[in-house]
Amino acid sequence: MEHKWLEWSKQLQAIAQSGLTYCKDPYDKERYEQLRDISVDILASYTGISHEKIKLTFASDTGYATPKVDVRAVIFHKDQILLVREKSDNAWALPGGWADIGYSPAEVAMKEVQEEAGLLVEPIKLLAVLDKKCHQHPPDPFHVYKIFIHCAIIGGELTGGLETSEVAFFSEHSLPELSQSRNTKSQIISMFEYLKDPNKAVLFD
């Protein structure tokens, strides 16, 4: 579960961003800017990250504030699951990433697998829609929904990409060090449940 300071910071940022989008009164605008500054101060105080960097990455969006979307592809071969090794932290994750404008969730899954693992896949079934704050991820300044899609291999060849150094299949009981910001062990284990029971209902928070 989230730290309270992170939850407060996100809520303040969302209120400020939406307020700045719709307010007409210049005094209200000033108050919303102050709220945004407070949210940045909270993050800077607890994380040690500079105000400038936080403003650029966390407090620079415009429009009504909504969660970001992360799409992950779940691919099985026999009794193993496909993971890619992320260059950024040298740990392993389901292939995937931020949803791209103009792409459906299924198209994002196909694109990410080809870019990160060299495989061509066909999306089969939605497995889970999870709220990142409800799981044991490291603190994240963004509110993120994670979509897990079961995909079948239809072509290509296993190879790393620009953001990945290795690609491999792992059994449920021999998982490598996982990239915790991208997926947790409990999430990976829950994906194996669909291998055992294809009719299992979609997971959601």
BAZA-521341 format. One record per residue (C-alpha): residue in three letters; chain; residue number from 1; z, x, y. Coordinates in nm, 2 decimals, padded with zeros to 4 digits. Example, Ala and Ser with C-alpha at 12.3 -4.5 7.8 and 13.67 -1.06 7.14 Angstrom:
<nodes>
node residu ala; chaine A; num 1; z 00.78; x 01.23; y -00.45
node residu ser; chaine A; num 2; z 00.71; x 01.37; y -00.11
</nodes>
This chain:
<nodes>
node residu met; chaine A; num 1; z 00.00; x 00.00; y 00.00
node residu glu; chaine A; num 2; z -00.06; x 00.11; y 00.36
node residu his; chaine A; num 3; z 00.19; x 00.28; y 00.58
node residu lys; chaine A; num 4; z 00.30; x 00.04; y 00.85
node residu trp; chaine A; num 5; z 00.19; x 00.27; y 01.13
node residu leu; chaine A; num 6; z -00.16; x 00.28; y 01.00
node residu glu; chaine A; num 7; z -00.16; x -00.10; y 00.96
node residu trp; chaine A; num 8; z -00.04; x -00.14; y 01.32
node residu ser; chaine A; num 9; z -00.30; x 00.10; y 01.45
node residu lys; chaine A; num 10; z -00.58; x -00.08; y 01.27
node residu gln; chaine A; num 11; z -00.47; x -00.41; y 01.40
node residu leu; chaine A; num 12; z -00.44; x -00.29; y 01.76
node residu gln; chaine A; num 13; z -00.79; x -00.13; y 01.74
node residu ala; chaine A; num 14; z -00.94; x -00.45; y 01.60
node residu ile; chaine A; num 15; z -00.79; x -00.67; y 01.87
node residu ala; chaine A; num 16; z -00.90; x -00.42; y 02.14
node residu gln; chaine A; num 17; z -01.25; x -00.39; y 02.01
node residu ser; chaine A; num 18; z -01.30; x -00.77; y 01.97
node residu gly; chaine A; num 19; z -01.14; x -00.83; y 02.31
node residu leu; chaine A; num 20; z -01.36; x -00.58; y 02.49
node residu thr; chaine A; num 21; z -01.66; x -00.75; y 02.33
node residu tyr; chaine A; num 22; z -01.59; x -01.10; y 02.46
node residu cys; chaine A; num 23; z -01.37; x -01.06; y 02.77
node residu lys; chaine A; num 24; z -01.51; x -01.13; y 03.12
node residu asp; chaine A; num 25; z -01.22; x -01.05; y 03.34
node residu pro; chaine A; num 26; z -01.19; x -00.68; y 03.45
node residu tyr; chaine A; num 27; z -00.81; x -00.69; y 03.43
node residu asp; chaine A; num 28; z -00.83; x -00.82; y 03.07
node residu lys; chaine A; num 29; z -01.08; x -00.54; y 03.00
node residu glu; chaine A; num 30; z -00.83; x -00.28; y 03.13
node residu arg; chaine A; num 31; z -00.56; x -00.43; y 02.91
node residu tyr; chaine A; num 32; z -00.78; x -00.41; y 02.60
node residu glu; chaine A; num 33; z -00.86; x -00.05; y 02.68
node residu gln; chaine A; num 34; z -00.49; x 00.02; y 02.70
node residu leu; chaine A; num 35; z -00.44; x -00.14; y 02.36
node residu arg; chaine A; num 36; z -00.72; x 00.08; y 02.22
node residu asp; chaine A; num 37; z -00.55; x 00.39; y 02.37
node residu ile; chaine A; num 38; z -00.22; x 00.29; y 02.20
node residu ser; chaine A; num 39; z -00.39; x 00.27; y 01.86
node residu val; chaine A; num 40; z -00.54; x 00.62; y 01.91
node residu asp; chaine A; num 41; z -00.19; x 00.75; y 02.02
node residu ile; chaine A; num 42; z -00.04; x 00.61; y 01.70
node residu leu; chaine A; num 43; z -00.30; x 00.78; y 01.48
node residu ala; chaine A; num 44; z -00.28; x 01.11; y 01.67
node residu ser; chaine A; num 45; z 00.10; x 01.11; y 01.64
node residu tyr; chaine A; num 46; z 00.12; x 01.06; y 01.27
node residu thr; chaine A; num 47; z -00.19; x 01.25; y 01.16
node residu gly; chaine A; num 48; z -00.21; x 01.55; y 01.40
node residu ile; chaine A; num 49; z -00.58; x 01.48; y 01.46
node residu ser; chaine A; num 50; z -00.69; x 01.52; y 01.82
node residu his; chaine A; num 51; z -00.73; x 01.22; y 02.04
node residu glu; chaine A; num 52; z -01.09; x 01.31; y 02.11
node residu lys; chaine A; num 53; z -01.18; x 01.31; y 01.74
node residu ile; chaine A; num 54; z -01.00; x 00.98; y 01.67
node residu lys; chaine A; num 55; z -01.17; x 00.82; y 01.97
node residu leu; chaine A; num 56; z -01.51; x 00.93; y 01.84
node residu thr; chaine A; num 57; z -01.47; x 00.82; y 01.48
node residu phe; chaine A; num 58; z -01.22; x 00.54; y 01.50
node residu ala; chaine A; num 59; z -01.22; x 00.39; y 01.84
node residu ser; chaine A; num 60; z -01.58; x 00.40; y 01.95
node residu asp; chaine A; num 61; z -01.73; x 00.09; y 01.77
node residu thr; chaine A; num 62; z -01.84; x -00.21; y 01.97
node residu gly; chaine A; num 63; z -01.88; x -00.57; y 01.88
node residu tyr; chaine A; num 64; z -01.65; x -00.79; y 01.68
node residu ala; chaine A; num 65; z -01.43; x -00.57; y 01.45
node residu thr; chaine A; num 66; z -01.50; x -00.62; y 01.08
node residu pro; chaine A; num 67; z -01.42; x -00.41; y 00.76
node residu lys; chaine A; num 68; z -01.65; x -00.13; y 00.66
node residu val; chaine A; num 69; z -01.82; x -00.16; y 00.31
node residu asp; chaine A; num 70; z -01.82; x 00.11; y 00.04
node residu val; chaine A; num 71; z -02.05; x 00.05; y -00.26
node residu arg; chaine A; num 72; z -01.99; x 00.23; y -00.59
node residu ala; chaine A; num 73; z -02.21; x 00.23; y -00.90
node residu val; chaine A; num 74; z -02.05; x 00.20; y -01.25
node residu ile; chaine A; num 75; z -02.28; x 00.35; y -01.52
node residu phe; chaine A; num 76; z -02.18; x 00.38; y -01.88
node residu his; chaine A; num 77; z -02.34; x 00.59; y -02.16
node residu lys; chaine A; num 78; z -02.20; x 00.51; y -02.50
node residu asp; chaine A; num 79; z -01.82; x 00.52; y -02.43
node residu gln; chaine A; num 80; z -01.83; x 00.73; y -02.11
node residu ile; chaine A; num 81; z -01.86; x 00.67; y -01.74
node residu leu; chaine A; num 82; z -02.08; x 00.86; y -01.49
node residu leu; chaine A; num 83; z -01.91; x 01.06; y -01.22
node residu val; chaine A; num 84; z -02.04; x 01.29; y -00.95
node residu arg; chaine A; num 85; z -01.86; x 01.60; y -00.81
node residu glu; chaine A; num 86; z -01.83; x 01.57; y -00.43
node residu lys; chaine A; num 87; z -01.90; x 01.89; y -00.23
node residu ser; chaine A; num 88; z -01.67; x 01.78; y 00.04
node residu asp; chaine A; num 89; z -01.35; x 01.80; y -00.17
node residu asn; chaine A; num 90; z -01.47; x 01.94; y -00.50
node residu ala; chaine A; num 91; z -01.34; x 01.63; y -00.68
node residu trp; chaine A; num 92; z -01.51; x 01.35; y -00.88
node residu ala; chaine A; num 93; z -01.61; x 01.00; y -00.79
node residu leu; chaine A; num 94; z -01.83; x 00.71; y -00.90
node residu pro; chaine A; num 95; z -02.17; x 00.76; y -00.72
node residu gly; chaine A; num 96; z -02.18; x 00.56; y -00.40
node residu gly; chaine A; num 97; z -02.10; x 00.55; y -00.03
node residu trp; chaine A; num 98; z -02.11; x 00.35; y 00.29
node residu ala; chaine A; num 99; z -02.34; x 00.04; y 00.29
node residu asp; chaine A; num 100; z -02.65; x 00.10; y 00.49
node residu ile; chaine A; num 101; z -02.79; x -00.15; y 00.74
node residu gly; chaine A; num 102; z -03.10; x -00.32; y 00.60
node residu tyr; chaine A; num 103; z -02.99; x -00.26; y 00.23
node residu ser; chaine A; num 104; z -02.84; x -00.52; y 00.00
node residu pro; chaine A; num 105; z -02.53; x -00.40; y -00.20
node residu ala; chaine A; num 106; z -02.75; x -00.37; y -00.51
node residu glu; chaine A; num 107; z -03.00; x -00.16; y -00.32
node residu val; chaine A; num 108; z -02.73; x 00.06; y -00.18
node residu ala; chaine A; num 109; z -02.61; x 00.12; y -00.54
node residu met; chaine A; num 110; z -02.96; x 00.22; y -00.66
node residu lys; chaine A; num 111; z -03.02; x 00.45; y -00.36
node residu glu; chaine A; num 112; z -02.68; x 00.63; y -00.39
node residu val; chaine A; num 113; z -02.72; x 00.69; y -00.76
node residu gln; chaine A; num 114; z -03.07; x 00.84; y -00.71
node residu glu; chaine A; num 115; z -02.95; x 01.06; y -00.42
node residu glu; chaine A; num 116; z -02.62; x 01.17; y -00.58
node residu ala; chaine A; num 117; z -02.70; x 01.18; y -00.95
node residu gly; chaine A; num 118; z -03.09; x 01.19; y -00.98
node residu leu; chaine A; num 119; z -03.10; x 00.87; y -01.19
node residu leu; chaine A; num 120; z -03.30; x 00.55; y -01.15
node residu val; chaine A; num 121; z -03.08; x 00.25; y -01.22
node residu glu; chaine A; num 122; z -03.10; x -00.13; y -01.23
node residu pro; chaine A; num 123; z -02.80; x -00.33; y -01.10
node residu ile; chaine A; num 124; z -02.67; x -00.57; y -01.36
node residu lys; chaine A; num 125; z -02.34; x -00.72; y -01.25
node residu leu; chaine A; num 126; z -02.08; x -00.73; y -00.98
node residu leu; chaine A; num 127; z -01.76; x -00.60; y -01.13
node residu ala; chaine A; num 128; z -01.51; x -00.58; y -00.84
node residu val; chaine A; num 129; z -01.46; x -00.63; y -00.47
node residu leu; chaine A; num 130; z -01.14; x -00.45; y -00.37
node residu asp; chaine A; num 131; z -00.95; x -00.40; y -00.04
node residu lys; chaine A; num 132; z -00.88; x -00.03; y -00.01
node residu lys; chaine A; num 133; z -00.54; x -00.09; y 00.15
node residu cys; chaine A; num 134; z -00.42; x -00.26; y -00.16
node residu his; chaine A; num 135; z -00.47; x 00.05; y -00.38
node residu gln; chaine A; num 136; z -00.33; x 00.40; y -00.40
node residu his; chaine A; num 137; z -00.58; x 00.57; y -00.17
node residu pro; chaine A; num 138; z -00.48; x 00.82; y 00.10
node residu pro; chaine A; num 139; z -00.43; x 00.67; y 00.44
node residu asp; chaine A; num 140; z -00.76; x 00.57; y 00.60
node residu pro; chaine A; num 141; z -00.82; x 00.47; y 00.97
node residu phe; chaine A; num 142; z -01.08; x 00.22; y 00.87
node residu his; chaine A; num 143; z -01.03; x -00.11; y 00.69
node residu val; chaine A; num 144; z -01.26; x -00.08; y 00.39
node residu tyr; chaine A; num 145; z -01.39; x -00.32; y 00.12
node residu lys; chaine A; num 146; z -01.50; x -00.15; y -00.20
node residu ile; chaine A; num 147; z -01.78; x -00.31; y -00.41
node residu phe; chaine A; num 148; z -01.82; x -00.19; y -00.77
node residu ile; chaine A; num 149; z -02.16; x -00.28; y -00.93
node residu his; chaine A; num 150; z -02.25; x -00.22; y -01.30
node residu cys; chaine A; num 151; z -02.58; x -00.05; y -01.33
node residu ala; chaine A; num 152; z -02.81; x 00.05; y -01.62
node residu ile; chaine A; num 153; z -03.01; x 00.37; y -01.64
node residu ile; chaine A; num 154; z -03.39; x 00.31; y -01.64
node residu gly; chaine A; num 155; z -03.52; x 00.66; y -01.56
node residu gly; chaine A; num 156; z -03.47; x 00.99; y -01.38
node residu glu; chaine A; num 157; z -03.28; x 01.30; y -01.48
node residu leu; chaine A; num 158; z -02.92; x 01.40; y -01.42
node residu thr; chaine A; num 159; z -02.89; x 01.63; y -01.12
node residu gly; chaine A; num 160; z -02.67; x 01.68; y -00.82
node residu gly; chaine A; num 161; z -02.78; x 01.60; y -00.46
node residu leu; chaine A; num 162; z -02.71; x 01.70; y -00.10
node residu glu; chaine A; num 163; z -02.35; x 01.58; y -00.12
node residu thr; chaine A; num 164; z -02.28; x 01.64; y -00.49
node residu ser; chaine A; num 165; z -02.27; x 01.96; y -00.69
node residu glu; chaine A; num 166; z -02.24; x 01.83; y -01.05
node residu val; chaine A; num 167; z -02.30; x 01.51; y -01.25
node residu ala; chaine A; num 168; z -02.14; x 01.43; y -01.58
node residu phe; chaine A; num 169; z -02.01; x 01.16; y -01.81
node residu phe; chaine A; num 170; z -01.64; x 01.13; y -01.90
node residu ser; chaine A; num 171; z -01.44; x 00.93; y -02.15
node residu glu; chaine A; num 172; z -01.15; x 00.71; y -02.04
node residu his; chaine A; num 173; z -00.90; x 00.96; y -02.16
node residu ser; chaine A; num 174; z -01.05; x 01.28; y -02.03
node residu leu; chaine A; num 175; z -01.11; x 01.20; y -01.66
node residu pro; chaine A; num 176; z -01.14; x 01.50; y -01.42
node residu glu; chaine A; num 177; z -00.97; x 01.54; y -01.09
node residu leu; chaine A; num 178; z -01.07; x 01.24; y -00.89
node residu ser; chaine A; num 179; z -01.17; x 01.21; y -00.52
node residu gln; chaine A; num 180; z -00.88; x 00.98; y -00.43
node residu ser; chaine A; num 181; z -01.03; x 00.87; y -00.10
node residu arg; chaine A; num 182; z -01.33; x 00.73; y -00.30
node residu asn; chaine A; num 183; z -01.17; x 00.60; y -00.62
node residu thr; chaine A; num 184; z -00.84; x 00.60; y -00.79
node residu lys; chaine A; num 185; z -00.76; x 00.65; y -01.16
node residu ser; chaine A; num 186; z -00.65; x 00.29; y -01.20
node residu gln; chaine A; num 187; z -00.98; x 00.17; y -01.06
node residu ile; chaine A; num 188; z -01.18; x 00.39; y -01.30
node residu ile; chaine A; num 189; z -00.97; x 00.27; y -01.59
node residu ser; chaine A; num 190; z -01.03; x -00.09; y -01.48
node residu met; chaine A; num 191; z -01.40; x -00.03; y -01.49
node residu phe; chaine A; num 192; z -01.37; x 00.07; y -01.86
node residu glu; chaine A; num 193; z -01.23; x -00.28; y -01.93
node residu tyr; chaine A; num 194; z -01.58; x -00.41; y -01.87
node residu leu; chaine A; num 195; z -01.72; x -00.18; y -02.13
node residu lys; chaine A; num 196; z -01.48; x -00.33; y -02.38
node residu asp; chaine A; num 197; z -01.53; x -00.69; y -02.25
node residu pro; chaine A; num 198; z -01.86; x -00.75; y -02.07
node residu asn; chaine A; num 199; z -01.75; x -01.11; y -02.00
node residu lys; chaine A; num 200; z -01.44; x -01.00; y -01.81
node residu ala; chaine A; num 201; z -01.42; x -01.18; y -01.48
node residu val; chaine A; num 202; z -01.49; x -01.01; y -01.15
node residu leu; chaine A; num 203; z -01.19; x -00.84; y -01.00
node residu phe; chaine A; num 204; z -01.10; x -00.91; y -00.63
node residu asp; chaine A; num 205; z -00.81; x -00.87; y -00.39
</nodes>
